Amino acid sequence: MLTTARRRDGTEAGRARSGLRLRRLVSTILAPVFTAGGVVFALAGLRATQGSSPSAGLCAVLSAACLVLAAVAITDLYVIRRRLRGRQPHQHGRAVDRVRIRRSADRG
């Protein structure tokens, strides 16, 4: 079992970084690209003739794969939107630690 060189001190959640904005950018770019690819491959499959290259079957498989990936990207955009809406404005980086300090000062 591999061990980490860093010692755990319980503040990992306060220092955690999320790649939601990068995921949103990637999904925003790839959703239309995969959708267009699925449509192009579907049209190529419809125009394919007997013995043509690529075959109609290959075009159908590629079209289905592109449309599934487009659906994954669109679903990811929905999940990201919900997570970003659920965040409080102070939940970015070190501000979470300040809130935790304020709450503990209020208690004691």
RAJO-V256268 format. One record per residue. N is the residue number from 0. RES is the residue in one letter. OMEGA is omega in whole degrees, 0 to 359 (999 if undefined). NEAR is the number of other C-alpha atoms within 10 Angstrom. Layout:
n: {N N}
res: {RES RES}
omega: {OMEGA OMEGA}
near: {NEAR NEAR}
//
This chain:
n: {0 1 2 3 4 5 6 7 8 9 10 11 12 13 14 15 16 17 18 19 20 21 22 23 24 25 26 27 28 29 30 31 32 33 34 35 36 37 38 39 40 41 42 43 44 45 46 47 48 49 50 51 52 53 54 55 56 57 58 59 60 61 62 63 64 65 66 67 68 69 70 71 72 73 74 75 76 77 78 79 80 81 82 83 84 85 86 87 88 89 90 91 92 93 94 95 96 97 98 99 100 101 102 103 104 105 106 107}
res: {M L T T A R R R D G T E A G R A R S G L R L R R L V S T I L A P V F T A G G V V F A L A G L R A T Q G S S P S A G L C A V L S A A C L V L A A V A I T D L Y V I R R R L R G R Q P H Q H G R A V D R V R I R R S A D R G}
omega: {180 176 179 180 181 177 180 182 177 180 183 181 178 180 184 178 181 179 184 182 177 176 179 179 181 180 179 179 188 180 178 179 180 177 178 178 178 179 180 180 177 178 178 178 178 181 182 178 179 177 179 179 358 183 180 179 178 178 179 179 179 177 179 179 179 181 175 178 176 178 177 180 179 177 178 177 178 180 179 180 179 181 179 177 181 179 172 181 182 184 178 174 188 180 179 178 179 179 179 179 180 181 181 177 179 182 189 999}
near: {3 4 6 7 6 6 7 8 6 8 9 9 10 16 13 10 10 10 9 16 12 10 15 19 12 14 21 15 12 17 22 15 15 21 19 16 19 24 16 16 22 23 15 19 22 14 12 16 12 7 8 10 12 13 16 21 13 15 22 18 15 19 24 18 16 23 22 15 19 22 15 16 23 18 14 19 20 12 14 18 14 11 11 12 10 9 10 9 10 12 12 15 14 12 13 17 17 13 13 12 11 11 11 10 9 8 6 5}
//
